[in-house]
């Protein structure tokens, strides 16, 4: 079964929330002078989540645009 538009948007929002939470954890680790390996690993997680969010958001936007354009062509 194909995910609906709402399912995809909900997944993107979940990834965004995880990204924001990872940023908060990173900021906390830096403030508390955590060991460098732990901070480095958290930075990797933050970067990954940011990349994942941006990729999914872009794919969702491009899909929406393609569907709108194909619908407009069908009407013509």
CORZI-V238340 format. One line per field, one symbol per residue. ss: DSSP state (H for helix, E for strand, L for the rest). phi: phi as a letter, one per 30 degrees, with the letter a starting at -180 (. if undefined). psi: psi as a letter, one per 30 degrees, with the letter a starting at -180 (. if undefined). A space follows every 50 residues. Layout:
ss = ???
phi = ???
psi = ???
This chain:
ss = LLLLHHHHHHHHHHHHHHHHHHHHHHHHHHHLLLLHHHHHHHHHHHHHHH HHHHHHHHHHHHHHHHHHHHHHHHHL
phi = .dddedddddddddddddddddddddddddddhdeeeddddddddddddd dddddddddddddedddddddddddd
psi = kkkleeeeeeeeeeeeeeeeeeeeeeeeeeeghlkeeeeeeeeeeeeeee eeeeeeeeeeeeeeeeeeeeeeeee.
